[in-house]
Amino acid sequence: MVGTGGVGSAFASIAQRRSFFEHCALADYDAGRASALVAGLDDGRFSGHAIDASSHAAVVALIRETRADAVLNAVDPLFNVPIFDASFEAGVTYLDMAMTLSEPHPTKPYEEVGIKLGDYQFDRAPAWAERGLLALVGIGVEPGAADVFARHAADELFSEIDEVGIRDGANLVVEGYDFAPTFSVWTTIEECLNPPVIWERGRGWYTTAPFSEPEVFEFPEGIGPVECVNVEHEEVLLVPRWIDCKRVTFKYGLGDEFIEVLKALRKLGLDSKERITVKGVDVAPRDVVAAALPNPAMLGDRMTGKTCAGALVTGLGTDGVPRKTYVYHVVDNEWSMREYGSQAVVWQTAINPVIALELLAEGSWAGAGVRGPEAFPAQPFLDKLAAYGSPHGMLELPW
């Protein structure tokens, strides 16, 4: 696993309780952080290593040194290309929780797609398939579990699907901070300020303005109503490849304050990934923003509330009657902190690659090429969620 931050640490604590793997090498640019995580686990199946995730050669070397047969990418998607390519060169299974980055259309960013999320990876799918290698992309919670929920709905709940709408919301509160994102702010800026992508049958993929089409969605298990808006996300690029439907969207419950902060960052140019020189030092403004904010992984003891991710599916049920069903997963921060020492958002992301690796190890999931989670049968995954003590839920809504 490359990256021992919030999600990487949660992954290790979840995987430690499972017996499907012989060894897990935890790698990070900060060797001390990886070593500290290994020491805390106190489990001989884990080892700590230093790695430069931006170096293709360094990733290949560590894969071969540790004799790994799978690589989990748990760092910001900025590093996806070297890790993805190194896994191919080394001939191992690759998994990530966010796909390679997009680039907006140069002249019509809010109408047409440019380079889409995952294009780099899907362009190389034939080469992976030819070698019999698997790249399982987008296997976090969103993308990831939400895609599995869409697969489950398509296979078991619906005879015809009008829309798969991914809906993400929470009622999490972080005490003591005026502004404290609960997930990587680098990634949050990327997905929230890029043009959101929508897919429609007959039209394909197209874009709209950030934060467009607001709707209030009533999230289950006490979270309540949250206004959700269009955001760029991998599910829209993944679901139509494997699930027969008419439309796919992704909407995120951000809140007015969060949206205003993001707009201010863009207005000031602080969302930029391009390096500028500040007093003789080259630095990317977005990296400065991320460094100035609290580490999301360290906020768990200040957080209260729940987070929810799921697929809102509309269409005709298996009986031919109109149906609207939300298949979802909720994590209570108090529970995840008590049971695993990880805050809810990173824990909810991390459980899914652990399950995927276990399914691959036991042969319940198998394949070659570049595939999303919805390319595999859903039931084995849902069974594992329950076995891990965090089952999915399902909510029937009025049509």
C-alpha atoms as a printed R data frame, in Angstrom:
    type eleno elety resid chain resno       x       y       z
1   ATOM     1    CA   MET     A     1   0.000   0.000   0.000
2   ATOM     2    CA   VAL     A     2   1.347   3.388  -1.043
3   ATOM     3    CA   GLY     A     3   0.353   6.071   1.486
4   ATOM     4    CA   THR     A     4  -0.119   5.794   5.248
5   ATOM     5    CA   GLY     A     5  -2.227   8.884   5.855
6   ATOM     6    CA   GLY     A     6  -5.793   8.795   7.137
7   ATOM     7    CA   VAL     A     7  -7.188   6.252   4.682
8   ATOM     8    CA   GLY     A     8  -3.995   4.185   4.663
9   ATOM     9    CA   SER     A     9  -3.930   3.983   8.447
10  ATOM    10    CA   ALA     A    10  -7.601   3.000   8.565
11  ATOM    11    CA   PHE     A    11  -6.980   0.369   5.880
12  ATOM    12    CA   ALA     A    12  -4.217  -1.193   7.983
13  ATOM    13    CA   SER     A    13  -6.331  -1.314  11.144
14  ATOM    14    CA   ILE     A    14  -9.207  -2.981   9.262
15  ATOM    15    CA   ALA     A    15  -6.978  -5.427   7.359
16  ATOM    16    CA   GLN     A    16  -5.209  -6.444  10.567
17  ATOM    17    CA   ARG     A    17  -8.373  -8.230  11.690
18  ATOM    18    CA   ARG     A    18  -8.497 -10.353   8.518
19  ATOM    19    CA   SER     A    19  -6.497 -13.449   7.570
20  ATOM    20    CA   PHE     A    20  -6.603 -13.400   3.748
21  ATOM    21    CA   PHE     A    21  -3.099 -11.920   3.266
22  ATOM    22    CA   GLU     A    22   0.376 -13.081   4.234
23  ATOM    23    CA   HIS     A    23   2.159  -9.732   4.279
24  ATOM    24    CA   CYS     A    24   1.347  -6.058   3.752
25  ATOM    25    CA   ALA     A    25   4.110  -3.540   3.060
26  ATOM    26    CA   LEU     A    26   3.081  -0.026   4.148
27  ATOM    27    CA   ALA     A    27   4.958   2.647   2.192
28  ATOM    28    CA   ASP     A    28   5.053   6.423   2.572
29  ATOM    29    CA   TYR     A    29   7.282   9.332   1.603
30  ATOM    30    CA   ASP     A    30   7.657   9.816   5.363
31  ATOM    31    CA   ALA     A    31   9.341   6.601   6.472
32  ATOM    32    CA   GLY     A    32   8.780   7.559  10.105
33  ATOM    33    CA   ARG     A    33   5.020   7.698   9.610
34  ATOM    34    CA   ALA     A    34   4.986   4.246   8.003
35  ATOM    35    CA   SER     A    35   7.195   2.833  10.756
36  ATOM    36    CA   ALA     A    36   5.018   4.357  13.484
37  ATOM    37    CA   LEU     A    37   1.924   2.793  11.940
38  ATOM    38    CA   VAL     A    38   3.615  -0.613  11.817
39  ATOM    39    CA   ALA     A    39   4.746  -0.269  15.431
40  ATOM    40    CA   GLY     A    40   1.216   0.568  16.533
41  ATOM    41    CA   LEU     A    41  -0.206  -2.458  14.732
42  ATOM    42    CA   ASP     A    42   2.254  -4.794  16.468
43  ATOM    43    CA   ASP     A    43   1.624  -7.454  13.830
44  ATOM    44    CA   GLY     A    44   4.466  -9.256  12.061
45  ATOM    45    CA   ARG     A    45   2.505  -9.313   8.795
46  ATOM    46    CA   PHE     A    46   3.141  -5.582   8.307
47  ATOM    47    CA   SER     A    47   6.358  -3.771   7.397
48  ATOM    48    CA   GLY     A    48   7.154  -0.075   6.886
49  ATOM    49    CA   HIS     A    49   8.994   1.407   3.899
50  ATOM    50    CA   ALA     A    50   9.983   4.761   2.424
51  ATOM    51    CA   ILE     A    51   8.830   5.528  -1.100
52  ATOM    52    CA   ASP     A    52   8.642   8.405  -3.569
53  ATOM    53    CA   ALA     A    53   5.213   7.860  -5.121
54  ATOM    54    CA   SER     A    54   6.041  10.224  -7.973
55  ATOM    55    CA   SER     A    55   8.848   7.911  -9.132
56  ATOM    56    CA   HIS     A    56   7.824   5.076 -11.433
57  ATOM    57    CA   ALA     A    57  11.183   3.388 -10.859
58  ATOM    58    CA   ALA     A    58  10.904   3.652  -7.067
59  ATOM    59    CA   VAL     A    59   7.471   2.027  -7.058
60  ATOM    60    CA   VAL     A    60   8.647  -0.816  -9.320
61  ATOM    61    CA   ALA     A    61  11.675  -1.362  -7.091
62  ATOM    62    CA   LEU     A    62   9.582  -1.592  -3.913
63  ATOM    63    CA   ILE     A    63   7.069  -3.958  -5.531
64  ATOM    64    CA   ARG     A    64   9.920  -6.285  -6.437
65  ATOM    65    CA   GLU     A    65  11.710  -5.882  -3.119
66  ATOM    66    CA   THR     A    66   8.594  -6.826  -1.133
67  ATOM    67    CA   ARG     A    67   7.467  -9.468  -3.671
68  ATOM    68    CA   ALA     A    68   3.994  -7.937  -3.669
69  ATOM    69    CA   ASP     A    69   1.298  -9.338  -5.932
70  ATOM    70    CA   ALA     A    70  -1.059  -6.372  -5.472
71  ATOM    71    CA   VAL     A    71  -0.589  -2.618  -5.037
72  ATOM    72    CA   LEU     A    72  -3.132  -0.388  -3.325
73  ATOM    73    CA   ASN     A    73  -2.776   3.293  -4.164
74  ATOM    74    CA   ALA     A    74  -3.808   5.290  -1.073
75  ATOM    75    CA   VAL     A    75  -2.305   8.675  -1.961
76  ATOM    76    CA   ASP     A    76  -3.723  11.718  -3.749
77  ATOM    77    CA   PRO     A    77  -4.660  10.959  -7.390
78  ATOM    78    CA   LEU     A    78  -1.872  13.276  -8.527
79  ATOM    79    CA   PHE     A    79   0.369  10.205  -8.173
80  ATOM    80    CA   ASN     A    80  -1.888   7.700  -9.934
81  ATOM    81    CA   VAL     A    81   0.015   7.571 -13.224
82  ATOM    82    CA   PRO     A    82   3.418   6.458 -11.880
83  ATOM    83    CA   ILE     A    83   1.857   3.935  -9.465
84  ATOM    84    CA   PHE     A    84  -0.531   2.565 -12.112
85  ATOM    85    CA   ASP     A    85   2.238   2.265 -14.723
86  ATOM    86    CA   ALA     A    86   4.686   0.747 -12.235
87  ATOM    87    CA   SER     A    87   2.140  -1.918 -11.295
88  ATOM    88    CA   PHE     A    88   1.753  -2.810 -14.971
89  ATOM    89    CA   GLU     A    89   5.508  -3.029 -15.473
90  ATOM    90    CA   ALA     A    90   5.892  -5.214 -12.379
91  ATOM    91    CA   GLY     A    91   2.987  -7.438 -13.456
92  ATOM    92    CA   VAL     A    92   0.821  -7.042 -10.340
93  ATOM    93    CA   THR     A    93  -2.814  -6.259  -9.549
94  ATOM    94    CA   TYR     A    94  -3.473  -2.538  -9.086
95  ATOM    95    CA   LEU     A    95  -6.200  -0.904  -6.967
96  ATOM    96    CA   ASP     A    96  -6.989   2.745  -6.305
97  ATOM    97    CA   MET     A    97  -9.766   4.745  -4.690
98  ATOM    98    CA   ALA     A    98  -9.739   7.638  -7.173
99  ATOM    99    CA   MET     A    99  -8.893   7.496 -10.871
100 ATOM   100    CA   THR     A   100  -6.388   9.495 -12.917
101 ATOM   101    CA   LEU     A   101  -7.173  13.199 -13.067
102 ATOM   102    CA   SER     A   102  -9.255  15.058 -15.616
103 ATOM   103    CA   GLU     A   103  -8.491  18.189 -17.609
104 ATOM   104    CA   PRO     A   104 -11.367  20.532 -18.512
105 ATOM   105    CA   HIS     A   105 -12.232  21.196 -22.140
106 ATOM   106    CA   PRO     A   106 -10.012  24.104 -23.294
107 ATOM   107    CA   THR     A   107 -12.819  26.252 -24.742
108 ATOM   108    CA   LYS     A   108 -16.149  24.843 -23.448
109 ATOM   109    CA   PRO     A   109 -15.401  23.568 -19.938
110 ATOM   110    CA   TYR     A   110 -19.041  23.748 -18.785
111 ATOM   111    CA   GLU     A   111 -20.526  22.089 -21.840
112 ATOM   112    CA   GLU     A   112 -18.121  19.461 -23.147
113 ATOM   113    CA   VAL     A   113 -15.699  17.061 -21.503
114 ATOM   114    CA   GLY     A   114 -11.978  17.369 -22.053
115 ATOM   115    CA   ILE     A   115  -9.818  14.597 -20.647
116 ATOM   116    CA   LYS     A   116 -12.112  12.627 -18.350
117 ATOM   117    CA   LEU     A   117 -11.366  11.037 -15.009
118 ATOM   118    CA   GLY     A   118  -9.740   7.678 -15.687
119 ATOM   119    CA   ASP     A   119  -9.153   8.257 -19.416
120 ATOM   120    CA   TYR     A   120  -5.449   7.571 -18.983
121 ATOM   121    CA   GLN     A   121  -6.229   4.235 -17.346
122 ATOM   122    CA   PHE     A   122  -9.009   3.120 -19.698
123 ATOM   123    CA   ASP     A   123  -6.866   3.990 -22.731
124 ATOM   124    CA   ARG     A   124  -4.476   1.322 -21.457
125 ATOM   125    CA   ALA     A   125  -7.150  -1.279 -20.652
126 ATOM   126    CA   PRO     A   126  -6.390  -3.454 -23.720
127 ATOM   127    CA   ALA     A   127  -2.744  -3.786 -22.679
128 ATOM   128    CA   TRP     A   128  -3.738  -4.831 -19.151
129 ATOM   129    CA   ALA     A   129  -6.233  -7.360 -20.514
130 ATOM   130    CA   GLU     A   130  -3.714  -8.752 -22.994
131 ATOM   131    CA   ARG     A   131  -1.305  -9.482 -20.145
132 ATOM   132    CA   GLY     A   132  -4.057 -10.935 -17.974
133 ATOM   133    CA   LEU     A   133  -3.567  -8.214 -15.361
134 ATOM   134    CA   LEU     A   134  -6.285  -6.456 -13.372
135 ATOM   135    CA   ALA     A   135  -6.496  -2.783 -12.486
136 ATOM   136    CA   LEU     A   136  -9.485  -2.284 -10.167
137 ATOM   137    CA   VAL     A   137 -10.050   1.465 -10.207
138 ATOM   138    CA   GLY     A   138 -12.252   3.516  -7.895
139 ATOM   139    CA   ILE     A   139 -12.674   1.057  -5.026
140 ATOM   140    CA   GLY     A   140 -13.173   3.428  -2.108
141 ATOM   141    CA   VAL     A   141 -16.646   4.296  -0.894
142 ATOM   142    CA   GLU     A   142 -17.431   6.851  -3.618
143 ATOM   143    CA   PRO     A   143 -16.393   5.636  -6.080
144 ATOM   144    CA   GLY     A   144 -16.430   2.047  -4.863
145 ATOM   145    CA   ALA     A   145 -19.194   0.829  -2.583
146 ATOM   146    CA   ALA     A   146 -21.687   3.153  -4.287
147 ATOM   147    CA   ASP     A   147 -20.874   1.501  -7.633
148 ATOM   148    CA   VAL     A   148 -21.426  -1.925  -6.078
149 ATOM   149    CA   PHE     A   149 -24.805  -0.721  -4.802
150 ATOM   150    CA   ALA     A   150 -25.713   0.347  -8.348
151 ATOM   151    CA   ARG     A   151 -24.704  -3.104  -9.609
152 ATOM   152    CA   HIS     A   152 -26.864  -4.730  -6.928
153 ATOM   153    CA   ALA     A   153 -29.836  -2.585  -7.915
154 ATOM   154    CA   ALA     A   154 -29.399  -3.447 -11.592
155 ATOM   155    CA   ASP     A   155 -29.096  -7.176 -10.906
156 ATOM   156    CA   GLU     A   156 -31.662  -7.702  -8.159
157 ATOM   157    CA   LEU     A   157 -34.014  -4.748  -7.721
158 ATOM   158    CA   PHE     A   158 -34.815  -3.223 -11.127
159 ATOM   159    CA   SER     A   159 -35.880  -4.440 -14.554
160 ATOM   160    CA   GLU     A   160 -35.208  -1.035 -16.126
161 ATOM   161    CA   ILE     A   161 -33.172   1.879 -14.734
162 ATOM   162    CA   ASP     A   162 -33.864   5.502 -15.571
163 ATOM   163    CA   GLU     A   163 -31.168   7.066 -13.388
164 ATOM   164    CA   VAL     A   164 -28.363   6.058 -11.082
165 ATOM   165    CA   GLY     A   165 -27.795   9.098  -8.871
166 ATOM   166    CA   ILE     A   166 -24.984   8.873  -6.363
167 ATOM   167    CA   ARG     A   167 -25.836  10.934  -3.277
168 ATOM   168    CA   ASP     A   168 -23.338  11.718  -0.512
169 ATOM   169    CA   GLY     A   169 -24.217  13.599   2.653
170 ATOM   170    CA   ALA     A   170 -23.388  13.872   6.344
171 ATOM   171    CA   ASN     A   171 -24.220  15.693   9.551
172 ATOM   172    CA   LEU     A   172 -20.642  15.657  10.820
173 ATOM   173    CA   VAL     A   173 -19.513  18.530  13.036
174 ATOM   174    CA   VAL     A   174 -15.885  19.284  13.911
175 ATOM   175    CA   GLU     A   175 -15.609  21.057  17.253
176 ATOM   176    CA   GLY     A   176 -13.130  23.906  17.581
177 ATOM   177    CA   TYR     A   177 -12.637  24.763  13.901
178 ATOM   178    CA   ASP     A   178 -14.385  27.338  11.738
179 ATOM   179    CA   PHE     A   179 -13.409  25.342   8.633
180 ATOM   180    CA   ALA     A   180 -12.092  21.787   8.721
181 ATOM   181    CA   PRO     A   181 -12.678  19.399   5.788
182 ATOM   182    CA   THR     A   182 -13.203  15.794   6.870
183 ATOM   183    CA   PHE     A   183 -11.342  14.406   3.829
184 ATOM   184    CA   SER     A   184  -8.249  15.378   1.816
185 ATOM   185    CA   VAL     A   185  -8.746  19.048   0.944
186 ATOM   186    CA   TRP     A   186  -6.454  18.573  -2.090
187 ATOM   187    CA   THR     A   187  -8.868  16.013  -3.521
188 ATOM   188    CA   THR     A   188 -11.938  17.964  -2.382
189 ATOM   189    CA   ILE     A   189 -10.792  21.069  -4.258
190 ATOM   190    CA   GLU     A   190 -10.102  18.974  -7.366
191 ATOM   191    CA   GLU     A   191 -13.491  17.305  -7.535
192 ATOM   192    CA   CYS     A   192 -15.597  20.255  -6.401
193 ATOM   193    CA   LEU     A   193 -14.140  22.985  -8.633
194 ATOM   194    CA   ASN     A   194 -13.750  20.959 -11.834
195 ATOM   195    CA   PRO     A   195 -16.754  20.938 -14.187
196 ATOM   196    CA   PRO     A   196 -19.193  18.255 -12.965
197 ATOM   197    CA   VAL     A   197 -19.823  15.437 -15.424
198 ATOM   198    CA   ILE     A   198 -23.237  13.948 -16.252
199 ATOM   199    CA   TRP     A   199 -23.944  10.975 -18.506
200 ATOM   200    CA   GLU     A   200 -27.094  10.455 -20.574
201 ATOM   201    CA   ARG     A   201 -27.943   7.735 -23.042
202 ATOM   202    CA   GLY     A   202 -27.830   9.139 -26.556
203 ATOM   203    CA   ARG     A   203 -25.759  12.142 -25.455
204 ATOM   204    CA   GLY     A   204 -22.881  10.535 -23.622
205 ATOM   205    CA   TRP     A   205 -20.788  12.477 -21.138
206 ATOM   206    CA   TYR     A   206 -21.177  16.242 -20.841
207 ATOM   207    CA   THR     A   207 -20.391  18.883 -18.241
208 ATOM   208    CA   THR     A   208 -22.229  21.564 -16.319
209 ATOM   209    CA   ALA     A   209 -21.301  24.408 -13.972
210 ATOM   210    CA   PRO     A   210 -19.880  23.607 -10.511
211 ATOM   211    CA   PHE     A   211 -22.528  23.298  -7.763
212 ATOM   212    CA   SER     A   212 -25.368  23.155 -10.314
213 ATOM   213    CA   GLU     A   213 -28.838  21.550  -9.980
214 ATOM   214    CA   PRO     A   214 -29.182  21.804  -6.183
215 ATOM   215    CA   GLU     A   215 -31.637  19.402  -4.565
216 ATOM   216    CA   VAL     A   216 -32.489  18.576  -0.968
217 ATOM   217    CA   PHE     A   217 -32.105  14.884  -0.216
218 ATOM   218    CA   GLU     A   218 -33.329  13.280   3.004
219 ATOM   219    CA   PHE     A   219 -30.482  11.058   4.188
220 ATOM   220    CA   PRO     A   220 -31.314   8.059   6.400
221 ATOM   221    CA   GLU     A   221 -30.455   7.048   9.962
222 ATOM   222    CA   GLY     A   222 -30.968  10.463  11.493
223 ATOM   223    CA   ILE     A   223 -28.763  12.520   9.177
224 ATOM   224    CA   GLY     A   224 -31.765  14.293   7.691
225 ATOM   225    CA   PRO     A   225 -32.151  16.750   4.796
226 ATOM   226    CA   VAL     A   226 -28.978  17.983   3.091
227 ATOM   227    CA   GLU     A   227 -28.750  20.145  -0.022
228 ATOM   228    CA   CYS     A   228 -26.710  18.304  -2.662
229 ATOM   229    CA   VAL     A   229 -25.141  19.733  -5.824
230 ATOM   230    CA   ASN     A   230 -23.439  18.364  -8.932
231 ATOM   231    CA   VAL     A   231 -19.762  17.539  -8.457
232 ATOM   232    CA   GLU     A   232 -17.246  15.831 -10.740
233 ATOM   233    CA   HIS     A   233 -16.873  12.225  -9.609
234 ATOM   234    CA   GLU     A   234 -15.722   8.863 -10.906
235 ATOM   235    CA   GLU     A   235 -19.049   7.022 -10.659
236 ATOM   236    CA   VAL     A   236 -20.410   8.988 -13.599
237 ATOM   237    CA   LEU     A   237 -17.442   7.774 -15.660
238 ATOM   238    CA   LEU     A   238 -17.716   4.183 -14.412
239 ATOM   239    CA   VAL     A   239 -21.377   3.190 -14.043
240 ATOM   240    CA   PRO     A   240 -22.424   3.599 -17.728
241 ATOM   241    CA   ARG     A   241 -19.622   1.288 -18.865
242 ATOM   242    CA   TRP     A   242 -21.219  -1.720 -17.142
243 ATOM   243    CA   ILE     A   243 -24.795  -0.863 -16.107
244 ATOM   244    CA   ASP     A   244 -27.674  -0.354 -18.536
245 ATOM   245    CA   CYS     A   245 -29.360   2.920 -17.571
246 ATOM   246    CA   LYS     A   246 -30.516   6.221 -19.038
247 ATOM   247    CA   ARG     A   247 -28.700   8.747 -16.832
248 ATOM   248    CA   VAL     A   248 -25.945   8.907 -14.191
249 ATOM   249    CA   THR     A   249 -25.244  11.804 -11.819
250 ATOM   250    CA   PHE     A   250 -23.234  12.514  -8.694
251 ATOM   251    CA   LYS     A   251 -24.367  15.034  -6.079
252 ATOM   252    CA   TYR     A   252 -22.527  15.952  -2.916
253 ATOM   253    CA   GLY     A   253 -23.916  17.586   0.222
254 ATOM   254    CA   LEU     A   254 -21.394  20.402   0.696
255 ATOM   255    CA   GLY     A   255 -23.323  23.177   2.450
256 ATOM   256    CA   ASP     A   256 -23.336  26.878   1.651
257 ATOM   257    CA   GLU     A   257 -20.288  27.722   3.776
258 ATOM   258    CA   PHE     A   258 -18.113  25.047   2.194
259 ATOM   259    CA   ILE     A   259 -19.151  26.148  -1.294
260 ATOM   260    CA   GLU     A   260 -18.350  29.783  -0.530
261 ATOM   261    CA   VAL     A   261 -14.892  28.833   0.760
262 ATOM   262    CA   LEU     A   262 -14.206  26.831  -2.403
263 ATOM   263    CA   LYS     A   263 -15.351  29.731  -4.582
264 ATOM   264    CA   ALA     A   264 -13.055  32.087  -2.675
265 ATOM   265    CA   LEU     A   265 -10.091  29.743  -3.141
266 ATOM   266    CA   ARG     A   266 -10.723  29.716  -6.891
267 ATOM   267    CA   LYS     A   267 -11.135  33.482  -7.065
268 ATOM   268    CA   LEU     A   268  -7.783  33.919  -5.327
269 ATOM   269    CA   GLY     A   269  -6.033  31.262  -7.407
270 ATOM   270    CA   LEU     A   270  -5.364  29.163  -4.324
271 ATOM   271    CA   ASP     A   271  -6.881  26.088  -5.946
272 ATOM   272    CA   SER     A   272  -4.054  25.920  -8.495
273 ATOM   273    CA   LYS     A   273  -1.779  22.877  -8.816
274 ATOM   274    CA   GLU     A   274   0.771  24.877 -10.836
275 ATOM   275    CA   ARG     A   275   3.867  25.867  -8.921
276 ATOM   276    CA   ILE     A   276   4.702  29.518  -8.292
277 ATOM   277    CA   THR     A   277   7.778  31.080  -6.710
278 ATOM   278    CA   VAL     A   278   7.268  32.530  -3.238
279 ATOM   279    CA   LYS     A   279  10.345  34.137  -1.700
280 ATOM   280    CA   GLY     A   280  12.610  31.865  -3.689
281 ATOM   281    CA   VAL     A   281  10.646  28.666  -3.016
282 ATOM   282    CA   ASP     A   282   8.579  26.875  -5.680
283 ATOM   283    CA   VAL     A   283   5.238  25.805  -4.251
284 ATOM   284    CA   ALA     A   284   1.755  24.921  -5.511
285 ATOM   285    CA   PRO     A   285  -0.940  27.153  -3.927
286 ATOM   286    CA   ARG     A   286  -3.207  24.156  -3.340
287 ATOM   287    CA   ASP     A   287  -0.456  22.425  -1.368
288 ATOM   288    CA   VAL     A   288  -0.205  25.510   0.845
289 ATOM   289    CA   VAL     A   289  -3.964  25.420   1.519
290 ATOM   290    CA   ALA     A   290  -3.755  21.726   2.408
291 ATOM   291    CA   ALA     A   291  -0.792  22.323   4.720
292 ATOM   292    CA   ALA     A   292  -2.534  25.226   6.480
293 ATOM   293    CA   LEU     A   293  -5.650  23.212   7.343
294 ATOM   294    CA   PRO     A   294  -5.874  20.528  10.030
295 ATOM   295    CA   ASN     A   295  -5.088  16.951   9.009
296 ATOM   296    CA   PRO     A   296  -8.510  15.269   8.476
297 ATOM   297    CA   ALA     A   297  -7.182  12.011   9.915
298 ATOM   298    CA   MET     A   298  -6.509  13.758  13.233
299 ATOM   299    CA   LEU     A   299  -9.989  15.227  13.667
300 ATOM   300    CA   GLY     A   300 -11.827  12.111  14.790
301 ATOM   301    CA   ASP     A   301 -11.848  12.933  18.500
302 ATOM   302    CA   ARG     A   302 -13.385  16.343  17.699
303 ATOM   303    CA   MET     A   303 -16.026  15.015  15.301
304 ATOM   304    CA   THR     A   304 -19.611  13.978  15.954
305 ATOM   305    CA   GLY     A   305 -22.252  12.708  13.582
306 ATOM   306    CA   LYS     A   306 -22.613  10.302  10.693
307 ATOM   307    CA   THR     A   307 -21.611  10.117   7.041
308 ATOM   308    CA   CYS     A   308 -23.627   8.436   4.299
309 ATOM   309    CA   ALA     A   309 -22.811   7.304   0.760
310 ATOM   310    CA   GLY     A   310 -25.158   5.561  -1.614
311 ATOM   311    CA   ALA     A   311 -26.833   5.046  -4.965
312 ATOM   312    CA   LEU     A   312 -30.302   6.501  -5.558
313 ATOM   313    CA   VAL     A   313 -31.795   4.371  -8.327
314 ATOM   314    CA   THR     A   314 -35.053   5.098 -10.145
315 ATOM   315    CA   GLY     A   315 -36.862   3.062 -12.783
316 ATOM   316    CA   LEU     A   316 -39.057  -0.009 -12.964
317 ATOM   317    CA   GLY     A   317 -38.780  -2.698 -10.312
318 ATOM   318    CA   THR     A   318 -38.564  -6.371 -11.154
319 ATOM   319    CA   ASP     A   319 -42.378  -6.433 -10.990
320 ATOM   320    CA   GLY     A   320 -42.639  -3.680 -13.609
321 ATOM   321    CA   VAL     A   321 -43.866  -1.103 -11.083
322 ATOM   322    CA   PRO     A   322 -42.083   2.285 -10.807
323 ATOM   323    CA   ARG     A   323 -39.512   2.182  -8.024
324 ATOM   324    CA   LYS     A   324 -37.135   4.599  -6.306
325 ATOM   325    CA   THR     A   325 -34.589   2.990  -3.990
326 ATOM   326    CA   TYR     A   326 -31.601   4.344  -2.106
327 ATOM   327    CA   VAL     A   327 -28.962   1.667  -1.384
328 ATOM   328    CA   TYR     A   328 -26.518   3.136   1.087
329 ATOM   329    CA   HIS     A   329 -23.820   2.789   3.738
330 ATOM   330    CA   VAL     A   330 -23.694   4.856   6.932
331 ATOM   331    CA   VAL     A   331 -20.848   5.138   9.432
332 ATOM   332    CA   ASP     A   332 -21.197   6.796  12.841
333 ATOM   333    CA   ASN     A   333 -18.010   8.626  13.833
334 ATOM   334    CA   GLU     A   334 -18.406   7.624  17.490
335 ATOM   335    CA   TRP     A   335 -18.485   3.951  16.440
336 ATOM   336    CA   SER     A   336 -15.521   4.084  14.040
337 ATOM   337    CA   MET     A   337 -13.406   5.970  16.581
338 ATOM   338    CA   ARG     A   338 -14.286   3.568  19.365
339 ATOM   339    CA   GLU     A   339 -13.786   0.397  17.311
340 ATOM   340    CA   TYR     A   340 -10.866   1.382  15.058
341 ATOM   341    CA   GLY     A   341  -9.511   4.761  16.144
342 ATOM   342    CA   SER     A   342 -10.336   6.232  12.715
343 ATOM   343    CA   GLN     A   343 -12.750   9.035  11.903
344 ATOM   344    CA   ALA     A   344 -15.850   8.043   9.939
345 ATOM   345    CA   VAL     A   345 -15.041   9.426   6.487
346 ATOM   346    CA   VAL     A   346 -11.608   7.836   6.132
347 ATOM   347    CA   TRP     A   347 -12.789   4.570   7.716
348 ATOM   348    CA   GLN     A   348 -15.746   4.366   5.339
349 ATOM   349    CA   THR     A   349 -13.353   4.826   2.423
350 ATOM   350    CA   ALA     A   350 -10.785   2.326   3.682
351 ATOM   351    CA   ILE     A   351 -13.011  -0.675   4.372
352 ATOM   352    CA   ASN     A   352 -13.817  -1.138   0.682
353 ATOM   353    CA   PRO     A   353 -10.336  -1.890  -0.704
354 ATOM   354    CA   VAL     A   354  -9.812  -4.342   2.160
355 ATOM   355    CA   ILE     A   355 -12.981  -6.168   1.114
356 ATOM   356    CA   ALA     A   356 -11.980  -6.031  -2.571
357 ATOM   357    CA   LEU     A   357  -8.566  -7.533  -1.849
358 ATOM   358    CA   GLU     A   358 -10.165 -10.305   0.185
359 ATOM   359    CA   LEU     A   359 -12.632 -11.062  -2.630
360 ATOM   360    CA   LEU     A   360  -9.777 -11.182  -5.138
361 ATOM   361    CA   ALA     A   361  -7.722 -13.406  -2.835
362 ATOM   362    CA   GLU     A   362 -10.532 -15.934  -2.453
363 ATOM   363    CA   GLY     A   363 -11.550 -15.806  -6.119
364 ATOM   364    CA   SER     A   364 -15.037 -14.336  -5.623
365 ATOM   365    CA   TRP     A   365 -13.925 -11.452  -7.827
366 ATOM   366    CA   ALA     A   366 -11.650 -12.084 -10.810
367 ATOM   367    CA   GLY     A   367 -10.863 -10.563 -14.173
368 ATOM   368    CA   ALA     A   368  -8.380  -8.729 -16.330
369 ATOM   369    CA   GLY     A   369  -8.127  -5.267 -17.834
370 ATOM   370    CA   VAL     A   370  -9.120  -1.947 -16.261
371 ATOM   371    CA   ARG     A   371 -12.386  -2.400 -14.396
372 ATOM   372    CA   GLY     A   372 -14.603  -0.521 -11.986
373 ATOM   373    CA   PRO     A   373 -16.353  -2.073  -8.974
374 ATOM   374    CA   GLU     A   374 -19.635  -2.443 -10.884
375 ATOM   375    CA   ALA     A   375 -17.928  -4.897 -13.259
376 ATOM   376    CA   PHE     A   376 -18.056  -7.563 -10.531
377 ATOM   377    CA   PRO     A   377 -20.926  -9.383  -8.798
378 ATOM   378    CA   ALA     A   378 -22.334  -7.318  -5.949
379 ATOM   379    CA   GLN     A   379 -23.536  -9.969  -3.511
380 ATOM   380    CA   PRO     A   380 -20.089 -11.203  -2.351
381 ATOM   381    CA   PHE     A   381 -19.163  -7.599  -1.536
382 ATOM   382    CA   LEU     A   382 -22.399  -6.954   0.359
383 ATOM   383    CA   ASP     A   383 -21.895 -10.160   2.309
384 ATOM   384    CA   LYS     A   384 -18.408  -9.022   3.337
385 ATOM   385    CA   LEU     A   385 -19.687  -5.618   4.475
386 ATOM   386    CA   ALA     A   386 -22.022  -7.417   6.840
387 ATOM   387    CA   ALA     A   387 -19.305  -9.837   7.955
388 ATOM   388    CA   TYR     A   388 -17.017  -6.878   8.729
389 ATOM   389    CA   GLY     A   389 -19.737  -5.489  11.004
390 ATOM   390    CA   SER     A   390 -20.838  -2.585   8.799
391 ATOM   391    CA   PRO     A   391 -23.734  -3.726   6.579
392 ATOM   392    CA   HIS     A   392 -25.369  -1.674   3.852
393 ATOM   393    CA   GLY     A   393 -28.925  -0.329   4.125
394 ATOM   394    CA   MET     A   394 -31.800   0.156   1.719
395 ATOM   395    CA   LEU     A   395 -34.516   2.798   1.713
396 ATOM   396    CA   GLU     A   396 -37.632   2.772  -0.466
397 ATOM   397    CA   LEU     A   397 -38.765   6.272  -1.441
398 ATOM   398    CA   PRO     A   398 -42.049   7.571  -2.849
399 ATOM   399    CA   TRP     A   399 -42.065   7.744  -6.636
